[in-house]
Amino acid sequence: MAGQSISSVARRYGLSASMLFHWRRLAEEGSMSSLGADEAVVPESEVKRLQAQVRELERLLG
């Protein structure tokens, strides 16, 4: 796909060109690098639940 515009690639795959621009910007900023860190991806809701649990345990332990 070298030499093709983002808009033409987006059309080929039925995507929004703005989404491809957004993905490219995230990749350039390193925002997507965690996906290659061999770590599980956890939903934010699960992280918040566990953080609340840790706070409660810390409170109980003093």
C-alpha positions in Angstrom: 0.0 0.0 0.0 3.0 2.2 -0.2 2.3 5.4 -2.1 -1.4 5.2 -1.6 -3.4 7.9 0.2 -4.9 7.1 3.6 -8.3 8.0 2.1 -8.0 5.4 -0.7 -6.9 2.7 1.8 -9.8 3.7 4.1 -12.3 3.3 1.2 -10.9 0.0 0.2 -11.5 -1.4 3.7 -14.7 0.4 4.4 -13.2 2.6 7.2 -13.3 6.2 8.0 -10.2 8.1 6.8 -10.3 10.0 10.1 -10.1 6.8 12.0 -7.0 5.8 10.1 -5.4 9.2 10.8 -6.3 8.8 14.5 -4.7 5.3 14.6 -1.6 6.5 12.8 -1.2 9.4 15.3 -1.6 7.0 18.3 1.0 4.7 16.8 3.4 7.6 16.2 2.9 8.8 19.8 3.5 5.3 21.2 0.0 4.9 22.6 -0.3 1.5 20.9 3.0 0.2 22.1 1.5 -1.5 25.2 -0.2 -4.0 22.9 3.2 -5.4 22.2 4.4 -5.6 25.8 3.2 -9.2 26.3 0.8 -8.1 29.0 -2.9 -8.8 29.1 -5.3 -6.0 28.2 -7.7 -5.5 31.1 -10.9 -3.5 30.9 -10.8 -0.1 32.7 -13.8 -1.1 34.8 -11.8 -4.1 36.1 -8.9 -1.9 37.0 -11.2 0.6 38.9 -12.8 -2.3 40.7 -9.5 -3.7 41.8 -8.2 -0.2 42.8 -11.3 0.2 45.0 -10.7 -3.2 46.6 -7.1 -2.3 47.4 -8.2 1.0 48.9 -10.7 -0.8 51.1 -8.2 -3.4 52.2 -5.7 -0.7 53.0 -8.3 1.1 55.1 -9.2 -2.1 57.0 -5.5 -2.8 57.7 -4.9 0.7 58.9 
